[in-house]
């Protein structure tokens, strides 16, 4: 009789433990899938967004080393955009990772040194609408920041470096593109003219394949300052683009004056080497030297970018 009672008690305990485990798993699943969130469950194959970039890169390399070669390549291409640019020596630089782009903030100029991100067919097919909102200081910026009001009545537009139109694939990425760490003062005629044509060309190319983009300001010796905080106004802007199409790597650079410039975008095309000489930055350095040296030396012809 005592044995029967013990067996009954053990079965009851087992059922109770099973219910508790199923409940915990259900709650965990719900938490990972909160409505309206762009965050995906964290895993060993997906590095965290935000935080210490050096530690993330170190963790990423360790994770990649444990993966099969085919997955290493796939992961490398996905994350490549965040590790492609070495900032020029002697300038203030704080690298900040957001959901859709990486920015390198300059606390002297109160604008980014550069912004890097990737585009692919999935991203350019996004449908998130541009929000009606003001630009705001980046909460991850250490030290001085620009403010929305610095641009008001300055004669310059708040020019996205990573365009809002490139962030339609995610509501979070779209909202974070309105941080002032992604903005530079731009002449409106340039922002809505040649510069916009270059941005549209990037989206056109991304409909075919994944492309990697780095863009930012080229400063004069004594830049004009605007607003209460003294935001520096760039003299020119650069954009470098790299992609692999039909098994072939290619790259192109653009240098566009921050003025009412006219004409075809290819009038402002140049090699990536020329942009590196102007900025001091080192682009696409994680590509094998045999590829990097070749594609950075010349951009080809207009026909290569149709």
C-alpha positions in Angstrom: 0.0 0.0 0.0 2.9 2.3 0.9 4.5 1.5 -2.4 1.4 2.5 -4.4 1.2 5.8 -2.6 4.8 6.5 -3.4 4.3 5.7 -7.1 1.3 8.0 -7.3 3.3 10.8 -5.7 6.2 10.4 -8.1 3.8 10.5 -11.1 2.2 13.6 -9.7 5.6 15.3 -9.3 6.7 14.4 -12.8 3.5 15.9 -14.3 4.0 19.1 -12.3 7.6 19.4 -13.5 6.6 18.9 -17.1 3.9 21.6 -16.9 6.4 24.0 -15.4 8.9 23.3 -18.2 6.3 23.8 -20.9 5.1 27.1 -19.3 8.7 28.4 -19.2 9.3 27.5 -22.8 6.0 29.2 -23.9 7.0 32.4 -22.1 10.4 32.3 -23.6 9.0 32.0 -27.1 6.6 34.9 -26.5 9.4 37.1 -25.2 11.5 36.4 -28.2 8.7 37.4 -30.5 7.3 40.6 -29.1 5.0 42.3 -31.6 6.5 45.3 -33.5 10.1 44.4 -32.6 12.8 44.1 -35.3 15.1 42.2 -32.9 15.7 38.6 -33.6 16.5 36.0 -30.9 20.1 36.2 -30.0 22.2 33.3 -31.2 25.9 32.3 -31.5 25.8 33.0 -35.2 24.4 36.5 -34.8 26.5 39.2 -33.0 24.7 41.7 -30.8 23.9 45.2 -32.1 25.2 48.1 -30.1 27.8 47.9 -27.3 31.5 47.6 -27.6 32.4 47.2 -31.3 35.9 45.8 -30.6 34.4 43.0 -28.4 31.7 42.3 -31.0 34.3 41.9 -33.8 36.4 39.6 -31.6 33.4 37.5 -30.8 32.4 37.5 -34.5 35.8 36.2 -35.5 35.7 33.5 -32.8 32.2 32.4 -33.9 33.2 32.3 -37.6 36.2 30.2 -36.9 34.0 27.5 -35.6 31.7 27.5 -38.6 32.0 25.4 -41.8 33.7 27.3 -44.7 30.4 27.9 -46.6 28.7 29.5 -43.6 31.8 31.5 -42.8 31.6 33.1 -46.2 27.9 33.8 -45.9 28.4 35.4 -42.5 31.4 37.3 -43.6 29.4 39.0 -46.4 26.5 39.8 -44.1 28.8 41.5 -41.5 31.4 42.8 -43.9 29.9 46.3 -44.0 30.6 46.9 -40.4 34.4 46.2 -40.6 35.4 47.6 -43.9 36.7 51.1 -43.1 39.8 52.2 -41.2 39.4 55.8 -40.1 42.1 58.4 -41.0 44.7 59.0 -38.4 44.5 62.1 -36.3 40.7 62.7 -36.3 38.3 62.1 -33.5 36.5 58.9 -34.0 33.8 56.9 -32.1 32.4 53.9 -33.9 28.7 53.3 -33.1 26.7 50.4 -34.4 23.0 50.7 -35.1 20.6 48.2 -36.5 21.0 49.3 -40.2 24.4 51.0 -40.3 27.7 51.8 -38.6 28.6 55.4 -38.0 32.0 56.9 -37.0 31.3 60.0 -35.0 33.6 63.0 -34.9 33.1 65.0 -31.7 35.1 68.0 -33.1 33.0 68.4 -36.2 29.7 67.1 -34.7 29.1 65.1 -37.9 30.2 61.5 -38.8 33.6 60.8 -40.4 31.8 58.1 -42.4 28.8 55.9 -42.3 28.8 52.3 -43.7 26.0 49.9 -44.5 24.9 47.3 -47.0 22.0 46.9 -49.4 20.6 43.8 -51.0 17.5 42.8 -52.9 15.5 42.1 -49.7 16.3 45.4 -48.2 15.4 47.6 -51.2 12.1 45.7 -51.5 11.1 47.0 -48.0 7.9 49.1 -47.6 8.4 50.9 -44.3 7.3 54.6 -44.6 9.5 57.5 -43.7 8.2 58.9 -40.4 7.3 62.5 -39.7 9.8 63.1 -37.0 12.7 65.4 -36.1 16.3 64.4 -36.1 17.7 63.7 -32.6 21.0 63.3 -30.9 22.4 59.7 -30.9 22.1 58.3 -27.4 25.3 56.4 -27.9 27.4 59.4 -28.7 30.0 60.2 -26.0 30.6 63.9 -25.3 29.4 66.7 -27.6 26.5 66.2 -30.0 24.7 68.3 -32.6 21.0 69.2 -32.1 18.1 69.4 -34.6 18.0 73.2 -34.0 21.6 73.7 -35.2 20.4 73.2 -38.8 17.3 75.4 -38.5 17.6 78.6 -40.7 21.3 77.7 -41.4 20.8 77.5 -45.2 21.7 73.8 -45.1 19.6 70.6 -45.2 20.0 67.8 -42.7 21.5 65.3 -45.1 21.3 61.6 -44.4 24.5 59.7 -45.0 22.7 56.4 -44.8 19.5 57.5 -46.6 16.1 56.9 -45.1 15.1 55.4 -48.4 17.7 52.7 -47.9 16.2 51.7 -44.5 12.7 50.7 -45.7 13.4 47.1 -44.7 13.0 47.8 -41.0 11.0 50.2 -38.8 13.9 50.2 -36.3 16.5 50.9 -39.0 14.3 53.6 -40.4 13.9 55.4 -37.0 17.6 55.1 -36.2 18.6 56.7 -39.5 17.2 60.0 -38.0 20.0 60.1 -35.4 22.2 63.2 -36.0 25.2 60.8 -36.0 24.0 59.9 -39.5 23.6 63.6 -40.7 25.8 66.3 -42.3 24.9 69.8 -43.5 24.2 69.7 -47.2 23.2 72.3 -49.8 19.7 71.3 -50.8 20.3 71.6 -54.5 23.1 69.0 -54.1 21.2 66.8 -51.7 18.2 66.6 -54.0 20.2 66.6 -57.2 23.4 64.7 -58.1 23.7 63.2 -54.6 20.2 61.8 -54.8 21.0 60.3 -58.3 24.0 58.5 -56.8 21.8 57.1 -54.0 19.2 55.9 -56.5 22.0 54.2 -58.5 23.0 52.3 -55.4 19.4 51.0 -54.8 19.2 50.0 -58.5 22.4 48.0 -58.2 21.2 46.4 -54.9 18.2 44.9 -56.7 20.7 42.5 -58.4 23.2 41.7 -55.6 24.5 42.8 -52.2 26.5 46.0 -52.3 28.6 47.6 -49.6 28.6 51.4 -49.2 30.6 53.9 -47.2 29.8 57.6 -47.4 30.8 60.7 -45.6 32.2 64.3 -45.6 35.4 65.8 -47.0 36.4 68.7 -44.9 38.2 72.0 -45.8 41.0 73.4 -43.7 38.7 75.9 -41.9 35.1 74.7 -42.3 32.1 76.9 -41.8 30.3 76.3 -38.5 26.5 76.5 -38.0 24.1 76.5 -35.1 24.6 77.0 -31.4 26.9 74.0 -31.1 29.0 74.9 -34.2 28.4 72.0 -36.6 31.1 71.9 -39.2 30.0 72.2 -42.9 31.8 69.8 -45.3 33.4 71.1 -48.5 32.6 67.9 -50.5 31.1 64.5 -49.9 32.3 61.0 -50.9 30.6 57.7 -51.5 32.4 54.4 -52.3 30.6 51.3 -53.5 31.8 47.8 -53.7 30.0 44.7 -55.0 30.4 41.3 -56.6 28.3 40.8 -59.7 28.4 37.8 -62.0 31.4 36.5 -60.1 33.4 39.7 -60.6 34.3 42.2 -57.9 34.1 45.9 -58.8 34.2 49.2 -56.9 33.6 52.9 -57.7 33.9 56.2 -55.8 32.1 59.5 -56.1 33.3 62.9 -54.9 30.5 65.6 -55.1 31.0 69.3 -54.1 28.6 70.6 -51.4 27.2 73.1 -53.8 24.6 73.5 -56.5 26.5 71.1 -58.8 25.0 69.9 -62.1 25.5 67.2 -64.7 25.6 63.4 -64.8 26.6 61.6 -61.6 29.4 59.9 -63.6 31.0 63.4 -64.0 31.9 63.0 -60.3 33.0 59.3 -60.5 36.5 58.3 -59.5 38.5 55.4 -58.2 38.3 54.3 -54.6 42.1 55.0 -54.4 41.4 58.7 -55.2 38.8 58.9 -52.4 41.3 57.3 -50.0 43.9 59.9 -50.9 41.4 62.7 -50.2 40.0 61.4 -46.9 42.8 59.3 -45.4 40.4 56.4 -44.8 41.1 52.9 -45.8 38.1 51.2 -47.5 37.3 47.5 -48.2 40.5 46.5 -46.4 39.2 43.0 -45.5 39.0 41.9 -49.1 42.0 39.9 -50.3 44.8 42.3 -51.4 44.7 40.8 -54.9 41.0 41.9 -55.2 41.2 45.1 -53.2 44.2 46.6 -55.1 42.7 45.9 -58.5 39.1 47.2 -57.9 40.3 50.3 -56.0 42.7 51.4 -58.7 40.0 52.1 -61.4 36.2 52.2 -61.6 35.9 51.1 -65.2 33.4 52.8 -67.5 29.8 54.0 -67.1 28.7 50.8 -68.9 30.1 48.7 -66.0 27.6 50.4 -63.6 24.4 50.0 -65.6 
